[in-house]
């Protein structure tokens, strides 16, 4: 019976060591860099602002958007 207890204790110790090793490895593994935000075009932002505020109509907005994207 004491031999079984020693075996179970050894398995438990090995399991704890493996869990700790995996946790340390996961912590040290570099994560992927955050995705870059798309660059903001100030002209396009201004165009969208003017359209949203009603300064320009839909047709003018669409034409200028096409012009800016070229």
C-alpha positions as CSV (number, residue, x, y, z in Angstrom):
1,X,0.0,0.0,0.0
2,X,2.7,2.6,0.8
3,X,4.3,1.9,-2.6
4,X,1.0,3.0,-4.3
5,X,0.9,6.2,-2.3
6,X,4.5,7.0,-3.4
7,X,3.5,6.3,-7.0
8,X,0.4,8.6,-6.8
9,X,2.4,11.3,-5.2
10,X,5.1,11.1,-7.9
11,X,2.5,11.3,-10.7
12,X,0.9,14.3,-8.9
13,X,4.3,16.1,-8.7
14,X,5.0,15.4,-12.4
15,X,1.6,16.7,-13.3
16,X,2.2,19.9,-11.4
17,X,5.6,20.4,-12.9
18,X,4.2,19.9,-16.4
19,X,1.4,22.4,-15.8
20,X,3.9,25.0,-14.4
21,X,6.2,24.4,-17.4
22,X,3.4,24.9,-19.9
23,X,2.3,28.1,-18.1
24,X,5.8,29.5,-18.2
25,X,6.3,28.6,-21.9
26,X,2.9,30.2,-22.8
27,X,3.9,33.3,-21.0
28,X,7.2,33.6,-22.7
29,X,5.9,33.0,-26.2
30,X,5.5,36.3,-28.0
31,X,2.0,37.1,-29.0
32,X,1.2,38.4,-32.4
33,X,1.4,42.1,-32.8
34,X,-1.9,44.0,-32.7
35,X,-3.3,44.6,-36.2
36,X,-2.5,48.0,-37.6
37,X,-5.4,50.4,-37.9
38,X,-6.0,51.5,-41.5
39,X,-4.4,54.8,-42.3
40,X,-6.9,57.6,-42.1
41,X,-7.1,60.0,-45.0
42,X,-7.9,63.5,-43.7
43,X,-9.4,64.5,-47.0
44,X,-11.8,61.5,-46.9
45,X,-12.7,62.2,-43.3
46,X,-13.5,65.8,-44.2
47,X,-15.6,64.6,-47.1
48,X,-17.5,62.2,-44.9
49,X,-18.0,64.9,-42.3
50,X,-19.4,67.4,-44.8
51,X,-21.7,64.7,-46.2
52,X,-22.9,63.7,-42.8
53,X,-23.6,67.3,-41.8
54,X,-25.5,67.9,-45.1
55,X,-23.1,70.4,-46.5
56,X,-22.9,68.4,-49.7
57,X,-25.3,66.0,-51.4
58,X,-25.0,62.4,-52.2
59,X,-24.0,62.9,-55.9
60,X,-21.2,65.3,-54.9
61,X,-20.1,63.0,-52.1
62,X,-19.9,60.0,-54.5
63,X,-18.0,61.9,-57.2
64,X,-15.5,63.4,-54.8
65,X,-15.0,60.0,-53.2
66,X,-14.2,58.5,-56.5
67,X,-11.8,61.4,-57.2
68,X,-10.0,60.8,-53.9
69,X,-9.7,57.1,-54.4
70,X,-7.9,57.4,-57.7
